[in-house]
Amino acid sequence: MENELKRIYSGSFVNAEFIGSVLEENDIQFLIRNFQEESLVAGWAANTIKGEASVFVFEKDYEKAMSLLAEIEASEMEEEPEE
């Protein structure tokens, strides 16, 4: 089932786009779904948080994508100032 899509992220649309750019740099195909925007285009409003989106990758790329997400999270942790 390597053509099956798996969700790797759900949260803000801004973060989803950033994750998408990292995936693209690493030659991983992805799909970003902004459910609220999709529903508005269809003529109704989804009951979701404004600006929420999900990022999906093919199952064959799932492990690599999750590894990249872990690297992103680790680098963000290093950048946060200590109190």
PDB file of N, CA, C and O in Angstrom:
ATOM      1  N   MET A   1       0.816  -1.190   0.000  1.00  0.00           N
ATOM      2  CA  MET A   1       0.000   0.000   0.000  1.00  0.00           C
ATOM      3  C   MET A   1       0.863   1.260   0.000  1.00  0.00           C
ATOM      4  O   MET A   1       0.574   2.189   0.754  1.00  0.00           O
ATOM      5  N   GLU A   2       1.890   1.320  -0.801  1.00  0.00           N
ATOM      6  CA  GLU A   2       2.757   2.485  -0.783  1.00  0.00           C
ATOM      7  C   GLU A   2       2.096   3.714  -1.388  1.00  0.00           C
ATOM      8  O   GLU A   2       2.641   4.812  -1.273  1.00  0.00           O
ATOM      9  N   ASN A   3       0.932   3.565  -2.032  1.00  0.00           N
ATOM     10  CA  ASN A   3       0.205   4.719  -2.568  1.00  0.00           C
ATOM     11  C   ASN A   3      -0.780   5.298  -1.565  1.00  0.00           C
ATOM     12  O   ASN A   3      -1.471   6.273  -1.859  1.00  0.00           O
ATOM     13  N   GLU A   4      -0.847   4.701  -0.385  1.00  0.00           N
ATOM     14  CA  GLU A   4      -1.746   5.199   0.648  1.00  0.00           C
ATOM     15  C   GLU A   4      -1.145   6.449   1.288  1.00  0.00           C
ATOM     16  O   GLU A   4       0.056   6.506   1.554  1.00  0.00           O
ATOM     17  N   LEU A   5      -1.996   7.452   1.534  1.00  0.00           N
ATOM     18  CA  LEU A   5      -1.536   8.677   2.179  1.00  0.00           C
ATOM     19  C   LEU A   5      -1.611   8.537   3.692  1.00  0.00           C
ATOM     20  O   LEU A   5      -2.555   7.959   4.231  1.00  0.00           O
ATOM     21  N   LYS A   6      -0.602   9.076   4.365  1.00  0.00           N
ATOM     22  CA  LYS A   6      -0.576   9.069   5.822  1.00  0.00           C
ATOM     23  C   LYS A   6      -0.365  10.494   6.308  1.00  0.00           C
ATOM     24  O   LYS A   6       0.460  11.229   5.768  1.00  0.00           O
ATOM     25  N   ARG A   7      -1.109  10.871   7.319  1.00  0.00           N
ATOM     26  CA  ARG A   7      -0.981  12.213   7.882  1.00  0.00           C
ATOM     27  C   ARG A   7       0.261  12.267   8.769  1.00  0.00           C
ATOM     28  O   ARG A   7       0.482  11.401   9.616  1.00  0.00           O
ATOM     29  N   ILE A   8       1.065  13.313   8.551  1.00  0.00           N
ATOM     30  CA  ILE A   8       2.253  13.495   9.382  1.00  0.00           C
ATOM     31  C   ILE A   8       2.152  14.735  10.257  1.00  0.00           C
ATOM     32  O   ILE A   8       2.932  14.899  11.194  1.00  0.00           O
ATOM     33  N   TYR A   9       1.195  15.612   9.957  1.00  0.00           N
ATOM     34  CA  TYR A   9       1.069  16.847  10.724  1.00  0.00           C
ATOM     35  C   TYR A   9      -0.354  17.368  10.642  1.00  0.00           C
ATOM     36  O   TYR A   9      -1.012  17.271   9.606  1.00  0.00           O
ATOM     37  N   SER A  10      -0.814  17.919  11.744  1.00  0.00           N
ATOM     38  CA  SER A  10      -2.081  18.645  11.806  1.00  0.00           C
ATOM     39  C   SER A  10      -1.852  19.839  12.705  1.00  0.00           C
ATOM     40  O   SER A  10      -1.376  19.693  13.830  1.00  0.00           O
ATOM     41  N   GLY A  11      -2.188  21.015  12.216  1.00  0.00           N
ATOM     42  CA  GLY A  11      -1.992  22.222  12.999  1.00  0.00           C
ATOM     43  C   GLY A  11      -2.124  23.441  12.125  1.00  0.00           C
ATOM     44  O   GLY A  11      -2.940  23.465  11.204  1.00  0.00           O
ATOM     45  N   SER A  12      -1.328  24.456  12.404  1.00  0.00           N
ATOM     46  CA  SER A  12      -1.476  25.719  11.680  1.00  0.00           C
ATOM     47  C   SER A  12      -1.074  25.576  10.206  1.00  0.00           C
ATOM     48  O   SER A  12      -0.182  24.805   9.852  1.00  0.00           O
ATOM     49  N   PHE A  13      -1.759  26.338   9.377  1.00  0.00           N
ATOM     50  CA  PHE A  13      -1.480  26.313   7.942  1.00  0.00           C
ATOM     51  C   PHE A  13      -0.071  26.823   7.656  1.00  0.00           C
ATOM     52  O   PHE A  13       0.591  26.328   6.744  1.00  0.00           O
ATOM     53  N   VAL A  14       0.393  27.805   8.423  1.00  0.00           N
ATOM     54  CA  VAL A  14       1.745  28.352   8.236  1.00  0.00           C
ATOM     55  C   VAL A  14       2.782  27.265   8.472  1.00  0.00           C
ATOM     56  O   VAL A  14       3.709  27.106   7.677  1.00  0.00           O
ATOM     57  N   ASN A  15       2.630  26.512   9.564  1.00  0.00           N
ATOM     58  CA  ASN A  15       3.555  25.409   9.837  1.00  0.00           C
ATOM     59  C   ASN A  15       3.464  24.333   8.766  1.00  0.00           C
ATOM     60  O   ASN A  15       4.478  23.755   8.372  1.00  0.00           O
ATOM     61  N   ALA A  16       2.250  24.062   8.293  1.00  0.00           N
ATOM     62  CA  ALA A  16       2.061  23.056   7.248  1.00  0.00           C
ATOM     63  C   ALA A  16       2.819  23.450   5.982  1.00  0.00           C
ATOM     64  O   ALA A  16       3.442  22.604   5.342  1.00  0.00           O
ATOM     65  N   GLU A  17       2.767  24.721   5.625  1.00  0.00           N
ATOM     66  CA  GLU A  17       3.498  25.174   4.440  1.00  0.00           C
ATOM     67  C   GLU A  17       5.008  25.070   4.647  1.00  0.00           C
ATOM     68  O   GLU A  17       5.736  24.720   3.717  1.00  0.00           O
ATOM     69  N   PHE A  18       5.486  25.369   5.856  1.00  0.00           N
ATOM     70  CA  PHE A  18       6.909  25.231   6.139  1.00  0.00           C
ATOM     71  C   PHE A  18       7.336  23.768   6.031  1.00  0.00           C
ATOM     72  O   PHE A  18       8.364  23.458   5.429  1.00  0.00           O
ATOM     73  N   ILE A  19       6.549  22.882   6.614  1.00  0.00           N
ATOM     74  CA  ILE A  19       6.844  21.453   6.527  1.00  0.00           C
ATOM     75  C   ILE A  19       6.842  21.010   5.071  1.00  0.00           C
ATOM     76  O   ILE A  19       7.696  20.226   4.656  1.00  0.00           O
ATOM     77  N   GLY A  20       5.884  21.510   4.294  1.00  0.00           N
ATOM     78  CA  GLY A  20       5.834  21.192   2.869  1.00  0.00           C
ATOM     79  C   GLY A  20       7.104  21.611   2.145  1.00  0.00           C
ATOM     80  O   GLY A  20       7.588  20.889   1.274  1.00  0.00           O
ATOM     81  N   SER A  21       7.650  22.777   2.501  1.00  0.00           N
ATOM     82  CA  SER A  21       8.881  23.233   1.841  1.00  0.00           C
ATOM     83  C   SER A  21      10.061  22.337   2.199  1.00  0.00           C
ATOM     84  O   SER A  21      10.927  22.081   1.362  1.00  0.00           O
ATOM     85  N   VAL A  22      10.095  21.862   3.441  1.00  0.00           N
ATOM     86  CA  VAL A  22      11.168  20.942   3.847  1.00  0.00           C
ATOM     87  C   VAL A  22      11.020  19.618   3.110  1.00  0.00           C
ATOM     88  O   VAL A  22      12.013  19.053   2.650  1.00  0.00           O
ATOM     89  N   LEU A  23       9.807  19.121   2.994  1.00  0.00           N
ATOM     90  CA  LEU A  23       9.569  17.873   2.267  1.00  0.00           C
ATOM     91  C   LEU A  23       9.974  18.020   0.803  1.00  0.00           C
ATOM     92  O   LEU A  23      10.605  17.132   0.231  1.00  0.00           O
ATOM     93  N   GLU A  24       9.608  19.137   0.211  1.00  0.00           N
ATOM     94  CA  GLU A  24       9.942  19.391  -1.195  1.00  0.00           C
ATOM     95  C   GLU A  24      11.457  19.417  -1.404  1.00  0.00           C
ATOM     96  O   GLU A  24      11.956  18.870  -2.388  1.00  0.00           O
ATOM     97  N   GLU A  25      12.186  20.047  -0.487  1.00  0.00           N
ATOM     98  CA  GLU A  25      13.653  20.089  -0.575  1.00  0.00           C
ATOM     99  C   GLU A  25      14.266  18.696  -0.507  1.00  0.00           C
ATOM    100  O   GLU A  25      15.375  18.476  -0.995  1.00  0.00           O
ATOM    101  N   ASN A  26      13.545  17.758   0.097  1.00  0.00           N
ATOM    102  CA  ASN A  26      14.034  16.395   0.257  1.00  0.00           C
ATOM    103  C   ASN A  26      13.352  15.415  -0.703  1.00  0.00           C
ATOM    104  O   ASN A  26      13.358  14.204  -0.483  1.00  0.00           O
ATOM    105  N   ASP A  27      12.768  15.962  -1.768  1.00  0.00           N
ATOM    106  CA  ASP A  27      12.132  15.162  -2.825  1.00  0.00           C
ATOM    107  C   ASP A  27      11.059  14.205  -2.313  1.00  0.00           C
ATOM    108  O   ASP A  27      10.956  13.065  -2.765  1.00  0.00           O
ATOM    109  N   ILE A  28      10.263  14.690  -1.365  1.00  0.00           N
ATOM    110  CA  ILE A  28       9.141  13.906  -0.859  1.00  0.00           C
ATOM    111  C   ILE A  28       7.858  14.577  -1.323  1.00  0.00           C
ATOM    112  O   ILE A  28       7.621  15.753  -1.048  1.00  0.00           O
ATOM    113  N   GLN A  29       7.032  13.812  -2.032  1.00  0.00           N
ATOM    114  CA  GLN A  29       5.746  14.344  -2.474  1.00  0.00           C
ATOM    115  C   GLN A  29       4.819  14.461  -1.270  1.00  0.00           C
ATOM    116  O   GLN A  29       4.839  13.616  -0.375  1.00  0.00           O
ATOM    117  N   PHE A  30       4.009  15.511  -1.254  1.00  0.00           N
ATOM    118  CA  PHE A  30       3.133  15.749  -0.115  1.00  0.00           C
ATOM    119  C   PHE A  30       1.840  16.409  -0.577  1.00  0.00           C
ATOM    120  O   PHE A  30       1.725  16.880  -1.708  1.00  0.00           O
ATOM    121  N   LEU A  31       0.881  16.427   0.327  1.00  0.00           N
ATOM    122  CA  LEU A  31      -0.403  17.079   0.091  1.00  0.00           C
ATOM    123  C   LEU A  31      -0.744  17.869   1.341  1.00  0.00           C
ATOM    124  O   LEU A  31      -0.699  17.336   2.450  1.00  0.00           O
ATOM    125  N   ILE A  32      -1.086  19.140   1.164  1.00  0.00           N
ATOM    126  CA  ILE A  32      -1.558  19.957   2.276  1.00  0.00           C
ATOM    127  C   ILE A  32      -3.057  20.160   2.085  1.00  0.00           C
ATOM    128  O   ILE A  32      -3.506  20.609   1.031  1.00  0.00           O
ATOM    129  N   ARG A  33      -3.822  19.822   3.118  1.00  0.00           N
ATOM    130  CA  ARG A  33      -5.269  20.023   3.069  1.00  0.00           C
ATOM    131  C   ARG A  33      -5.658  21.057   4.106  1.00  0.00           C
ATOM    132  O   ARG A  33      -5.417  20.891   5.302  1.00  0.00           O
ATOM    133  N   ASN A  34      -6.264  22.127   3.620  1.00  0.00           N
ATOM    134  CA  ASN A  34      -6.811  23.171   4.477  1.00  0.00           C
ATOM    135  C   ASN A  34      -8.321  22.994   4.416  1.00  0.00           C
ATOM    136  O   ASN A  34      -8.976  23.485   3.496  1.00  0.00           O
ATOM    137  N   PHE A  35      -8.867  22.294   5.395  1.00  0.00           N
ATOM    138  CA  PHE A  35     -10.265  21.883   5.334  1.00  0.00           C
ATOM    139  C   PHE A  35     -11.234  23.054   5.344  1.00  0.00           C
ATOM    140  O   PHE A  35     -12.282  22.988   4.702  1.00  0.00           O
ATOM    141  N   GLN A  36     -10.911  24.112   6.051  1.00  0.00           N
ATOM    142  CA  GLN A  36     -11.815  25.263   6.075  1.00  0.00           C
ATOM    143  C   GLN A  36     -11.876  25.922   4.698  1.00  0.00           C
ATOM    144  O   GLN A  36     -12.961  26.242   4.212  1.00  0.00           O
ATOM    145  N   GLU A  37     -10.716  26.128   4.068  1.00  0.00           N
ATOM    146  CA  GLU A  37     -10.692  26.718   2.722  1.00  0.00           C
ATOM    147  C   GLU A  37     -11.435  25.833   1.732  1.00  0.00           C
ATOM    148  O   GLU A  37     -12.192  26.327   0.896  1.00  0.00           O
ATOM    149  N   GLU A  38     -11.216  24.516   1.826  1.00  0.00           N
ATOM    150  CA  GLU A  38     -11.912  23.588   0.921  1.00  0.00           C
ATOM    151  C   GLU A  38     -13.426  23.699   1.081  1.00  0.00           C
ATOM    152  O   GLU A  38     -14.163  23.690   0.095  1.00  0.00           O
ATOM    153  N   SER A  39     -13.885  23.804   2.327  1.00  0.00           N
ATOM    154  CA  SER A  39     -15.329  23.870   2.549  1.00  0.00           C
ATOM    155  C   SER A  39     -15.904  25.192   2.045  1.00  0.00           C
ATOM    156  O   SER A  39     -17.011  25.220   1.506  1.00  0.00           O
ATOM    157  N   LEU A  40     -15.162  26.286   2.214  1.00  0.00           N
ATOM    158  CA  LEU A  40     -15.646  27.575   1.723  1.00  0.00           C
ATOM    159  C   LEU A  40     -15.774  27.584   0.204  1.00  0.00           C
ATOM    160  O   LEU A  40     -16.726  28.141  -0.344  1.00  0.00           O
ATOM    161  N   VAL A  41     -14.814  26.967  -0.467  1.00  0.00           N
ATOM    162  CA  VAL A  41     -14.869  26.878  -1.931  1.00  0.00           C
ATOM    163  C   VAL A  41     -16.082  26.045  -2.351  1.00  0.00           C
ATOM    164  O   VAL A  41     -16.708  26.317  -3.376  1.00  0.00           O
ATOM    165  N   ALA A  42     -16.405  25.027  -1.549  1.00  0.00           N
ATOM    166  CA  ALA A  42     -17.544  24.160  -1.862  1.00  0.00           C
ATOM    167  C   ALA A  42     -18.883  24.813  -1.512  1.00  0.00           C
ATOM    168  O   ALA A  42     -19.937  24.317  -1.908  1.00  0.00           O
ATOM    169  N   GLY A  43     -18.843  25.928  -0.769  1.00  0.00           N
ATOM    170  CA  GLY A  43     -20.074  26.634  -0.471  1.00  0.00           C
ATOM    171  C   GLY A  43     -20.622  26.424   0.922  1.00  0.00           C
ATOM    172  O   GLY A  43     -21.773  26.770   1.186  1.00  0.00           O
ATOM    173  N   TRP A  44     -19.833  25.867   1.814  1.00  0.00           N
ATOM    174  CA  TRP A  44     -20.258  25.708   3.193  1.00  0.00           C
ATOM    175  C   TRP A  44     -19.040  25.884   4.092  1.00  0.00           C
ATOM    176  O   TRP A  44     -17.912  25.863   3.597  1.00  0.00           O
ATOM    177  N   ALA A  45     -19.230  26.054   5.375  1.00  0.00           N
ATOM    178  CA  ALA A  45     -18.113  26.297   6.294  1.00  0.00           C
ATOM    179  C   ALA A  45     -17.906  25.101   7.221  1.00  0.00           C
ATOM    180  O   ALA A  45     -18.809  24.703   7.956  1.00  0.00           O
ATOM    181  N   ALA A  46     -16.712  24.545   7.170  1.00  0.00           N
ATOM    182  CA  ALA A  46     -16.379  23.420   8.042  1.00  0.00           C
ATOM    183  C   ALA A  46     -16.247  23.898   9.480  1.00  0.00           C
ATOM    184  O   ALA A  46     -15.884  25.047   9.735  1.00  0.00           O
ATOM    185  N   ASN A  47     -16.537  23.026  10.393  1.00  0.00           N
ATOM    186  CA  ASN A  47     -16.422  23.339  11.814  1.00  0.00           C
ATOM    187  C   ASN A  47     -15.003  23.013  12.287  1.00  0.00           C
ATOM    188  O   ASN A  47     -14.798  22.083  13.068  1.00  0.00           O
ATOM    189  N   THR A  48     -14.020  23.794  11.802  1.00  0.00           N
ATOM    190  CA  THR A  48     -12.624  23.602  12.192  1.00  0.00           C
ATOM    191  C   THR A  48     -12.057  24.923  12.672  1.00  0.00           C
ATOM    192  O   THR A  48     -12.650  25.985  12.479  1.00  0.00           O
ATOM    193  N   ILE A  49     -10.913  24.834  13.294  1.00  0.00           N
ATOM    194  CA  ILE A  49     -10.226  26.037  13.745  1.00  0.00           C
ATOM    195  C   ILE A  49      -9.680  26.758  12.515  1.00  0.00           C
ATOM    196  O   ILE A  49      -9.087  26.133  11.636  1.00  0.00           O
ATOM    197  N   LYS A  50      -9.878  28.064  12.457  1.00  0.00           N
ATOM    198  CA  LYS A  50      -9.417  28.840  11.315  1.00  0.00           C
ATOM    199  C   LYS A  50      -7.901  28.689  11.160  1.00  0.00           C
ATOM    200  O   LYS A  50      -7.149  28.811  12.127  1.00  0.00           O
ATOM    201  N   GLY A  51      -7.475  28.423   9.933  1.00  0.00           N
ATOM    202  CA  GLY A  51      -6.052  28.306   9.646  1.00  0.00           C
ATOM    203  C   GLY A  51      -5.469  26.941   9.936  1.00  0.00           C
ATOM    204  O   GLY A  51      -4.251  26.771   9.879  1.00  0.00           O
ATOM    205  N   GLU A  52      -6.313  25.953  10.249  1.00  0.00           N
ATOM    206  CA  GLU A  52      -5.819  24.613  10.537  1.00  0.00           C
ATOM    207  C   GLU A  52      -5.674  23.830   9.239  1.00  0.00           C
ATOM    208  O   GLU A  52      -6.513  23.923   8.344  1.00  0.00           O
ATOM    209  N   ALA A  53      -4.594  23.058   9.155  1.00  0.00           N
ATOM    210  CA  ALA A  53      -4.330  22.265   7.965  1.00  0.00           C
ATOM    211  C   ALA A  53      -3.668  20.952   8.363  1.00  0.00           C
ATOM    212  O   ALA A  53      -3.194  20.799   9.489  1.00  0.00           O
ATOM    213  N   SER A  54      -3.642  20.010   7.432  1.00  0.00           N
ATOM    214  CA  SER A  54      -2.958  18.731   7.625  1.00  0.00           C
ATOM    215  C   SER A  54      -2.014  18.497   6.464  1.00  0.00           C
ATOM    216  O   SER A  54      -2.273  18.915   5.336  1.00  0.00           O
ATOM    217  N   VAL A  55      -0.900  17.815   6.763  1.00  0.00           N
ATOM    218  CA  VAL A  55       0.077  17.455   5.739  1.00  0.00           C
ATOM    219  C   VAL A  55       0.079  15.933   5.627  1.00  0.00           C
ATOM    220  O   VAL A  55       0.143  15.224   6.631  1.00  0.00           O
ATOM    221  N   PHE A  56       0.009  15.445   4.390  1.00  0.00           N
ATOM    222  CA  PHE A  56       0.008  14.016   4.122  1.00  0.00           C
ATOM    223  C   PHE A  56       1.166  13.665   3.194  1.00  0.00           C
ATOM    224  O   PHE A  56       1.552  14.460   2.336  1.00  0.00           O
ATOM    225  N   VAL A  57       1.719  12.458   3.378  1.00  0.00           N
ATOM    226  CA  VAL A  57       2.743  11.931   2.478  1.00  0.00           C
ATOM    227  C   VAL A  57       2.351  10.500   2.114  1.00  0.00           C
ATOM    228  O   VAL A  57       1.515   9.885   2.777  1.00  0.00           O
ATOM    229  N   PHE A  58       2.968   9.980   1.053  1.00  0.00           N
ATOM    230  CA  PHE A  58       2.739   8.584   0.704  1.00  0.00           C
ATOM    231  C   PHE A  58       3.392   7.697   1.755  1.00  0.00           C
ATOM    232  O   PHE A  58       4.408   8.058   2.350  1.00  0.00           O
ATOM    233  N   GLU A  59       2.796   6.538   1.972  1.00  0.00           N
ATOM    234  CA  GLU A  59       3.291   5.621   2.995  1.00  0.00           C
ATOM    235  C   GLU A  59       4.758   5.259   2.784  1.00  0.00           C
ATOM    236  O   GLU A  59       5.490   5.068   3.755  1.00  0.00           O
ATOM    237  N   LYS A  60       5.194   5.164   1.538  1.00  0.00           N
ATOM    238  CA  LYS A  60       6.585   4.810   1.255  1.00  0.00           C
ATOM    239  C   LYS A  60       7.560   5.871   1.760  1.00  0.00           C
ATOM    240  O   LYS A  60       8.727   5.566   2.005  1.00  0.00           O
ATOM    241  N   ASP A  61       7.097   7.112   1.919  1.00  0.00           N
ATOM    242  CA  ASP A  61       7.939   8.215   2.387  1.00  0.00           C
ATOM    243  C   ASP A  61       7.710   8.567   3.855  1.00  0.00           C
ATOM    244  O   ASP A  61       8.336   9.488   4.380  1.00  0.00           O
ATOM    245  N   TYR A  62       6.828   7.845   4.506  1.00  0.00           N
ATOM    246  CA  TYR A  62       6.404   8.198   5.860  1.00  0.00           C
ATOM    247  C   TYR A  62       7.575   8.259   6.844  1.00  0.00           C
ATOM    248  O   TYR A  62       7.724   9.247   7.563  1.00  0.00           O
ATOM    249  N   GLU A  63       8.391   7.234   6.884  1.00  0.00           N
ATOM    250  CA  GLU A  63       9.501   7.194   7.843  1.00  0.00           C
ATOM    251  C   GLU A  63      10.477   8.344   7.624  1.00  0.00           C
ATOM    252  O   GLU A  63      10.916   8.981   8.581  1.00  0.00           O
ATOM    253  N   LYS A  64      10.815   8.609   6.369  1.00  0.00           N
ATOM    254  CA  LYS A  64      11.738   9.704   6.064  1.00  0.00           C
ATOM    255  C   LYS A  64      11.121  11.046   6.465  1.00  0.00           C
ATOM    256  O   LYS A  64      11.804  11.902   7.027  1.00  0.00           O
ATOM    257  N   ALA A  65       9.843  11.223   6.180  1.00  0.00           N
ATOM    258  CA  ALA A  65       9.158  12.469   6.523  1.00  0.00           C
ATOM    259  C   ALA A  65       9.106  12.665   8.038  1.00  0.00           C
ATOM    260  O   ALA A  65       9.334  13.772   8.525  1.00  0.00           O
ATOM    261  N   MET A  66       8.813  11.613   8.777  1.00  0.00           N
ATOM    262  CA  MET A  66       8.760  11.715  10.234  1.00  0.00           C
ATOM    263  C   MET A  66      10.137  12.028  10.809  1.00  0.00           C
ATOM    264  O   MET A  66      10.252  12.761  11.791  1.00  0.00           O
ATOM    265  N   SER A  67      11.171  11.478  10.201  1.00  0.00           N
ATOM    266  CA  SER A  67      12.538  11.774  10.628  1.00  0.00           C
ATOM    267  C   SER A  67      12.855  13.256  10.415  1.00  0.00           C
ATOM    268  O   SER A  67      13.473  13.892  11.269  1.00  0.00           O
ATOM    269  N   LEU A  68      12.432  13.801   9.276  1.00  0.00           N
ATOM    270  CA  LEU A  68      12.631  15.218   8.999  1.00  0.00           C
ATOM    271  C   LEU A  68      11.870  16.090  10.000  1.00  0.00           C
ATOM    272  O   LEU A  68      12.384  17.111  10.455  1.00  0.00           O
ATOM    273  N   LEU A  69      10.651  15.685  10.337  1.00  0.00           N
ATOM    274  CA  LEU A  69       9.876  16.435  11.331  1.00  0.00           C
ATOM    275  C   LEU A  69      10.576  16.422  12.692  1.00  0.00           C
ATOM    276  O   LEU A  69      10.589  17.430  13.398  1.00  0.00           O
ATOM    277  N   ALA A  70      11.150  15.289  13.050  1.00  0.00           N
ATOM    278  CA  ALA A  70      11.873  15.201  14.320  1.00  0.00           C
ATOM    279  C   ALA A  70      13.081  16.140  14.307  1.00  0.00           C
ATOM    280  O   ALA A  70      13.392  16.768  15.319  1.00  0.00           O
ATOM    281  N   GLU A  71      13.761  16.233  13.161  1.00  0.00           N
ATOM    282  CA  GLU A  71      14.898  17.149  13.039  1.00  0.00           C
ATOM    283  C   GLU A  71      14.449  18.605  13.174  1.00  0.00           C
ATOM    284  O   GLU A  71      15.125  19.410  13.814  1.00  0.00           O
ATOM    285  N   ILE A  72      13.311  18.936  12.574  1.00  0.00           N
ATOM    286  CA  ILE A  72      12.773  20.296  12.667  1.00  0.00           C
ATOM    287  C   ILE A  72      12.464  20.627  14.122  1.00  0.00           C
ATOM    288  O   ILE A  72      12.838  21.690  14.616  1.00  0.00           O
ATOM    289  N   GLU A  73      11.781  19.715  14.804  1.00  0.00           N
ATOM    290  CA  GLU A  73      11.427  19.944  16.205  1.00  0.00           C
ATOM    291  C   GLU A  73      12.674  20.088  17.068  1.00  0.00           C
ATOM    292  O   GLU A  73      12.712  20.936  17.960  1.00  0.00           O
ATOM    293  N   ALA A  74      13.691  19.275  16.814  1.00  0.00           N
ATOM    294  CA  ALA A  74      14.931  19.348  17.592  1.00  0.00           C
ATOM    295  C   ALA A  74      15.624  20.688  17.370  1.00  0.00           C
ATOM    296  O   ALA A  74      16.129  21.287  18.319  1.00  0.00           O
ATOM    297  N   SER A  75      15.652  21.161  16.132  1.00  0.00           N
ATOM    298  CA  SER A  75      16.314  22.432  15.856  1.00  0.00           C
ATOM    299  C   SER A  75      15.538  23.599  16.467  1.00  0.00           C
ATOM    300  O   SER A  75      16.145  24.583  16.891  1.00  0.00           O
ATOM    301  N   GLU A  76      14.217  23.506  16.518  1.00  0.00           N
ATOM    302  CA  GLU A  76      13.411  24.544  17.148  1.00  0.00           C
ATOM    303  C   GLU A  76      13.644  24.577  18.653  1.00  0.00           C
ATOM    304  O   GLU A  76      13.658  25.646  19.262  1.00  0.00           O
ATOM    305  N   MET A  77      13.825  23.414  19.244  1.00  0.00           N
ATOM    306  CA  MET A  77      14.081  23.342  20.684  1.00  0.00           C
ATOM    307  C   MET A  77      15.414  24.006  21.017  1.00  0.00           C
ATOM    308  O   MET A  77      15.543  24.659  22.053  1.00  0.00           O
ATOM    309  N   GLU A  78      16.401  23.841  20.145  1.00  0.00           N
ATOM    310  CA  GLU A  78      17.715  24.439  20.366  1.00  0.00           C
ATOM    311  C   GLU A  78      17.668  25.949  20.268  1.00  0.00           C
ATOM    312  O   GLU A  78      18.436  26.640  20.937  1.00  0.00           O
ATOM    313  N   GLU A  79      16.762  26.474  19.431  1.00  0.00           N
ATOM    314  CA  GLU A  79      16.666  27.907  19.210  1.00  0.00           C
ATOM    315  C   GLU A  79      15.906  28.638  20.297  1.00  0.00           C
ATOM    316  O   GLU A  79      16.072  29.849  20.442  1.00  0.00           O
ATOM    317  N   GLU A  80      15.075  27.947  21.069  1.00  0.00           N
ATOM    318  CA  GLU A  80      14.267  28.602  22.093  1.00  0.00           C
ATOM    319  C   GLU A  80      15.162  29.076  23.223  1.00  0.00           C
ATOM    320  O   GLU A  80      15.976  28.309  23.738  1.00  0.00           O
ATOM    321  N   PRO A  81      15.017  30.346  23.614  1.00  0.00           N
ATOM    322  CA  PRO A  81      15.838  30.866  24.720  1.00  0.00           C
ATOM    323  C   PRO A  81      15.415  30.263  26.052  1.00  0.00           C
ATOM    324  O   PRO A  81      14.233  30.030  26.303  1.00  0.00           O
ATOM    325  N   GLU A  82      16.395  30.019  26.886  1.00  0.00           N
ATOM    326  CA  GLU A  82      16.103  29.477  28.207  1.00  0.00           C
ATOM    327  C   GLU A  82      15.724  30.600  29.144  1.00  0.00           C
ATOM    328  O   GLU A  82      16.251  31.707  29.034  1.00  0.00           O
ATOM    329  N   GLU A  83      14.816  30.330  30.063  1.00  0.00           N
ATOM    330  CA  GLU A  83      14.367  31.356  31.003  1.00  0.00           C
ATOM    331  C   GLU A  83      15.163  31.299  32.268  1.00  0.00           C
ATOM    332  O   GLU A  83      14.927  32.090  33.182  1.00  0.00           O
TER     333      GLU A  83
END
